């Protein structure tokens, strides 16, 4: 008998068949406990660095890095055969074993990704070729539009979606038509416009709440984007 614990769920799986493939993504909790101690069993534990996903030129692979889930008993003959070949090579080392194992690990990863893809929705129409994958765009916009006074650094946003700054800026502009910096400024100005509807709030308070270092900086940016100073805009409300 086998007991599976994913952190929020505990299942009794019965007995595991020989050569059962268990897949668990990085940073996901999974604990297996064999409750029948009378039988002996062996397990081949293989780890694949999450950065390997970045080597796959596949938009769905980017989506999968966020949505992978644990799978007990992957019903894929090719994956099982690749894992069996890896086990055989580990037990019978040769001069080219490391390259052989690395090749089969990549094959195994691709097969597991394809298996997981069956249960995922297709990428939304928001994805633009050459732009950010939909999960990356969503994550970047979440950071930019967090409505906090702390302004996220460009390196922070790019790092959160696993891209270099230059690549992120280029893809973000392709997706939104605006650079990250200009998009952030426009978002803060739109937020300021909403705050101006409250007559009890001063423009200085609004400037600081929207992440500007001073009321003068706020006024300059506001006029450049809106076309008129914040005081004049507020009088028109």
Rosetta blueprint (number, residue, H / E / L):
1 X L
2 X E
3 X E
4 X E
5 X E
6 X L
7 X L
8 X L
9 X L
10 X E
11 X E
12 X E
13 X E
14 X E
15 X L
16 X L
17 X L
18 X L
19 X L
20 X L
21 X L
22 X E
23 X E
24 X L
25 X L
26 X L
27 X L
28 X L
29 X L
30 X L
31 X E
32 X E
33 X E
34 X E
35 X L
36 X L
37 X L
38 X L
39 X L
40 X L
41 X L
42 X L
43 X L
44 X L
45 X L
46 X L
47 X L
48 X L
49 X L
50 X H
51 X H
52 X H
53 X H
54 X H
55 X H
56 X L
57 X L
58 X L
59 X H
60 X H
61 X H
62 X H
63 X H
64 X H
65 X H
66 X H
67 X H
68 X L
69 X L
70 X L
71 X E
72 X E
73 X L
74 X L
75 X L
76 X L
77 X H
78 X H
79 X H
80 X H
81 X H
82 X H
83 X H
84 X H
85 X H
86 X H
87 X H
88 X H
89 X H
90 X H
91 X H
92 X L
93 X L
94 X L
95 X L
96 X L
97 X H
98 X H
99 X H
100 X H
101 X H
102 X H
103 X H
104 X H
105 X H
106 X H
107 X H
108 X H
109 X H
110 X H
111 X H
112 X H
113 X H
114 X H
115 X H
116 X H
117 X H
118 X L
119 X L
120 X L
121 X L
122 X L
123 X L
124 X L
125 X L
126 X L
127 X L
128 X L
129 X L
130 X L
131 X L
132 X L
133 X L
134 X H
135 X H
136 X H
137 X H
138 X H
139 X H
140 X H
141 X H
142 X H
143 X H
144 X H
145 X L
146 X L
147 X L
148 X L
149 X L
150 X L
151 X L
152 X L
153 X L
154 X H
155 X H
156 X H
157 X H
158 X H
159 X H
160 X H
161 X L
162 X L
163 X L
164 X L
165 X H
166 X H
167 X H
168 X H
169 X H
170 X H
171 X H
172 X H
173 X H
174 X H
175 X H
176 X H
177 X L
178 X L
179 X L
180 X H
181 X H
182 X H
183 X H
184 X H
185 X H
186 X H
187 X H
188 X H
189 X H
190 X H
191 X H
192 X H
193 X H
194 X H
195 X H
196 X L
197 X L
198 X L
199 X L
200 X L
201 X L
202 X L
203 X H
204 X H
205 X H
206 X H
207 X H
208 X H
209 X H
210 X L
211 X L
212 X L
213 X L
214 X L
215 X H
216 X H
217 X H
218 X H
219 X H
220 X H
221 X H
222 X H
223 X H
224 X H
225 X H
226 X H
227 X L
228 X L
229 X L
230 X H
231 X H
232 X H
233 X H
234 X H
235 X H
236 X L
237 X L
